[in-house]
Amino acid sequence: MYDAFYRYLAGEAARSPLTVTAYRRDIESLREFRRTNLALGDADPRTTTLSELRMWVADLAAEKLSTTTIVRKIQAVRAFFRYLVKRQGMLENPAERLSTPRLPKNLPPFMRQEETMEKIDSLDADSDDFTRTRNALMLTMFYSTGMRAAELIGLRDAAVDTAKGELKVLGKRNKERIIPFGTELSTMIEHYRRLRADLLPGAPPENFFVRPDGQPVYYQLVYRTVHSALEGANIPRRSPHVLRHSFATDMLNNGADLMAVQKLLGHASLSTTQRYTHLSYKELQNNYKLAHPRAQKKED
């Protein structure tokens, strides 16, 4: 039943490979808890009770997992049992009555525009070294397009059009969207393609971003590249998603329409994009307090 659900996610539900992997990891967490902690072996998942789920969540909390991680695992298990009810004859979904911990209202981490521009400008984009050029292009593309790491990794060479200044990415739930880009990124792309062609003669590889042997880049490589490039930045973590958040924040701070940013990011809900308006408003507040002579009370 587990494997059938994972096949359902990848096929009929059209979830991305990364999403399927995440669901598998979270559901296997519950499966292992029932097998070992509850001594149930590999029991039929349709026999799972609400009480067992509550004990599992308590165990996750005892492991000091973050609230975000616990909520994600509950959501994955909830989806699994919905599938069992719909397709495998389970009578009810016990996870529907499972209380979900309240998520903290954390705003997405982002870099200040000046700091981001400084980091991007410091990259050796004109290098004749293939790897250095590729890494500089990855950083710039994250910030210039707001794409997700999975979208960058899965980007096809044929989907990058420098003549039109646009690229097509395959987002969550296999939804395709078009993202425009400017002349700076076009120039970097053409330079990267020339170096890639010298290194890998013949037809261009299917994937846009590749390693020197022609194989596609992978998440750990992309993460390490971003993490290293953002060293010293005043942010809580140095990940590709920070550049996505910075893209959205800077777009809104510089006057972009909220719905336009939603489409560029590939958000299904406008409320998700609206989180960045809170960041923008906070920035406005800070600027006001610093710049306006009546913003702060004068000391006696």
C-alpha positions in Angstrom: 0.0 0.0 0.0 2.9 2.3 0.7 4.5 1.8 -2.7 1.1 2.1 -4.4 0.6 5.5 -2.8 4.1 6.7 -3.9 3.3 5.6 -7.4 0.0 7.4 -7.2 1.8 10.6 -6.2 4.3 10.4 -9.0 1.8 9.4 -11.6 -1.9 10.4 -11.2 -1.2 13.2 -8.7 1.7 14.5 -10.9 3.8 15.4 -7.9 7.5 16.2 -8.5 10.2 13.6 -7.6 11.3 15.8 -4.7 7.8 16.0 -3.3 7.4 12.2 -3.6 10.7 11.7 -1.7 9.6 14.1 1.0 6.2 12.3 1.4 8.0 8.9 1.5 10.4 10.1 4.2 7.6 11.5 6.4 5.3 8.5 6.0 8.1 6.1 6.7 8.7 7.9 9.9 5.3 6.9 11.1 5.7 3.4 9.7 8.9 2.9 11.7 7.4 4.3 14.9 4.5 1.7 14.7 7.0 -1.0 13.9 9.5 -0.4 16.7 8.0 1.9 19.4 4.6 0.3 19.3 5.9 -3.2 18.5 3.3 -3.6 15.7 5.7 -4.9 13.1 4.7 -4.0 9.6 1.0 -3.9 10.4 -1.6 -2.9 7.9 -1.6 1.0 7.8 -5.4 0.9 7.6 -5.5 -0.2 11.3 -3.7 3.0 12.5 -5.6 4.8 15.2 -5.8 8.4 16.4 -4.2 7.4 19.7 -1.2 5.9 17.8 -0.8 9.1 15.8 -0.9 11.2 18.9 1.9 9.1 20.4 3.9 9.5 17.2 3.6 13.3 17.2 4.6 13.3 20.9 7.7 11.3 20.0 8.6 13.7 17.2 8.3 16.6 19.7 10.5 14.7 22.1 13.1 14.5 19.4 13.2 18.3 19.4 12.0 18.5 15.8 10.8 22.0 14.7 7.1 22.8 14.6 7.3 23.3 10.9 8.8 19.8 10.4 6.1 18.1 12.6 3.3 19.9 10.7 4.8 18.8 7.4 4.9 15.2 8.5 1.3 15.4 9.7 0.2 16.8 6.4 2.0 14.0 4.5 0.4 11.3 6.7 -3.0 12.9 6.4 -2.7 12.8 2.6 -1.6 9.1 2.8 -4.7 8.1 4.8 -7.0 10.1 2.5 -5.6 8.0 -0.3 -6.3 4.8 1.7 -9.9 5.9 2.4 -10.4 6.7 -1.3 -8.6 3.8 -2.9 -7.8 1.1 -0.4 -11.0 0.6 1.6 -10.0 2.4 4.9 -13.1 3.4 6.8 -12.0 6.8 8.1 -8.9 9.0 8.2 -7.7 9.1 11.8 -5.3 12.0 10.9 -8.2 14.3 10.2 -8.9 14.5 14.0 -5.3 14.9 14.8 -4.5 18.4 16.2 -1.8 20.3 14.3 0.7 22.4 16.2 0.4 26.1 15.6 3.1 27.3 13.3 5.0 30.4 14.4 4.4 33.4 12.1 7.9 33.7 10.9 8.5 35.9 7.9 10.6 34.4 5.1 14.3 35.2 5.5 15.8 37.6 2.9 18.9 39.7 2.3 18.8 43.4 2.0 19.0 44.6 -1.6 22.4 46.3 -1.2 23.9 43.1 0.3 22.4 40.9 -2.4 23.7 43.1 -5.1 27.2 43.2 -3.5 27.3 39.3 -3.4 26.1 39.0 -7.0 28.5 41.6 -8.3 31.4 39.8 -6.5 30.9 36.6 -8.5 33.4 35.8 -11.2 30.8 35.7 -14.0 33.3 36.4 -16.8 35.6 33.6 -15.9 36.9 31.1 -18.5 36.6 28.4 -15.9 33.4 26.4 -16.6 32.5 25.6 -12.9 33.0 29.1 -11.7 31.0 30.6 -14.5 28.2 28.0 -13.9 28.1 28.7 -10.2 27.9 32.5 -10.8 25.1 32.0 -13.2 23.2 29.8 -10.8 23.3 32.5 -8.1 22.4 35.2 -10.5 19.5 33.2 -11.9 18.1 32.5 -8.5 18.0 36.2 -7.6 16.9 37.4 -11.1 14.0 34.9 -11.6 12.9 33.8 -8.1 12.9 30.2 -9.2 13.0 27.3 -6.7 16.0 25.0 -6.4 14.1 22.1 -7.9 13.1 24.3 -10.8 16.7 25.3 -11.5 17.9 21.7 -11.2 15.2 20.6 -13.6 15.6 23.5 -16.1 15.9 22.2 -19.7 18.3 23.8 -22.1 15.6 24.2 -24.7 13.5 26.2 -22.2 16.0 29.0 -21.9 15.6 31.5 -24.8 18.0 34.5 -24.7 16.5 36.0 -27.9 13.1 36.4 -26.2 14.6 36.9 -22.7 12.5 34.3 -21.1 12.7 30.8 -19.7 10.1 28.1 -18.9 10.2 26.3 -15.6 8.2 23.3 -14.3 6.9 24.2 -10.9 5.0 22.4 -8.2 2.4 19.9 -9.4 4.1 20.1 -12.8 2.7 23.5 -13.6 4.7 25.3 -16.3 5.3 29.1 -16.1 7.3 31.6 -18.1 9.8 33.9 -16.3 11.3 36.9 -18.2 14.9 38.0 -17.6 17.1 40.9 -18.6 20.2 41.5 -20.7 22.7 40.9 -17.9 21.4 37.3 -17.4 21.2 36.8 -21.2 24.9 37.7 -21.5 25.9 35.4 -18.7 23.8 32.5 -20.2 25.5 32.9 -23.6 28.9 32.9 -22.0 28.1 29.8 -20.0 26.8 28.0 -23.1 30.0 28.8 -25.0 32.1 27.3 -22.2 29.8 24.3 -22.0 30.0 23.7 -25.7 33.8 23.8 -25.6 33.8 21.3 -22.7 31.0 19.1 -24.1 31.1 19.2 -28.0 28.1 18.0 -29.9 24.4 18.5 -29.2 23.7 20.5 -26.0 22.7 18.4 -23.0 19.1 18.2 -22.1 19.6 19.8 -18.8 20.7 23.4 -18.8 22.9 23.2 -15.7 25.4 20.4 -15.8 28.6 19.2 -14.2 31.9 19.1 -16.2 31.1 15.5 -17.2 27.7 16.5 -18.7 25.6 15.1 -15.9 22.9 17.3 -14.3 23.6 19.2 -11.2 22.0 18.0 -8.0 20.5 19.6 -4.9 23.5 19.2 -2.6 25.8 20.7 -5.2 23.5 23.7 -5.7 23.0 24.2 -1.9 26.8 24.1 -1.3 27.4 26.6 -4.1 24.8 29.1 -2.6 25.9 28.5 1.0 29.5 29.3 0.1 28.7 32.3 -2.0 26.6 33.9 0.7 29.2 33.5 3.4 29.2 36.5 5.7 25.7 37.6 4.8 23.5 38.9 7.6 20.9 36.1 7.3 19.8 33.2 9.5 20.6 30.6 6.8 22.4 30.6 3.5 20.2 28.6 1.1 18.8 29.0 -2.4 15.4 29.8 -1.0 16.8 33.0 0.6 17.6 34.3 -2.9 14.0 33.5 -3.9 12.7 35.4 -0.9 15.0 38.3 -1.7 13.8 38.4 -5.3 10.2 38.7 -4.1 10.9 41.3 -1.5 13.0 43.5 -3.7 10.4 43.3 -6.5 7.6 44.5 -4.2 9.8 47.1 -2.5 10.6 48.5 -6.0 7.0 48.8 -7.0 6.1 45.5 -8.7 2.4 44.5 -8.7 1.5 41.8 -6.1 -0.3 39.6 -8.7 2.6 39.9 -11.1 5.0 38.7 -8.4 2.6 35.9 -7.6 2.8 34.7 -11.2 6.6 35.0 -11.3 6.9 32.9 -8.1 4.4 30.3 -9.2 2.3 30.7 -6.0 -1.1 29.0 -6.2 -2.5 31.4 -3.6 -2.1 35.2 -3.5 -2.0 34.9 0.3 1.3 33.1 0.1 2.8 36.0 -1.9 1.3 38.5 0.5 3.8 37.4 3.2 6.3 39.5 1.3 4.2 42.6 1.6 4.7 42.3 5.4 8.4 42.4 4.7 8.1 45.4 2.4 6.0 47.2 5.0 8.5 46.5 7.7 11.2 47.9 5.5 9.1 51.0 5.0 8.7 51.4 8.7 12.4 51.1 9.3 13.1 53.7 6.6 10.5 56.0 8.1 11.9 55.8 11.6 15.4 56.4 10.3 14.6 59.3 7.9 11.6 61.2 9.3 12.5 63.9 11.9 9.2 63.3 13.8 9.4 59.5 13.8 11.2 59.3 17.1 10.6 61.2 20.3 13.4 63.5 21.1 15.2 62.8 24.3 14.8 65.4 27.0 
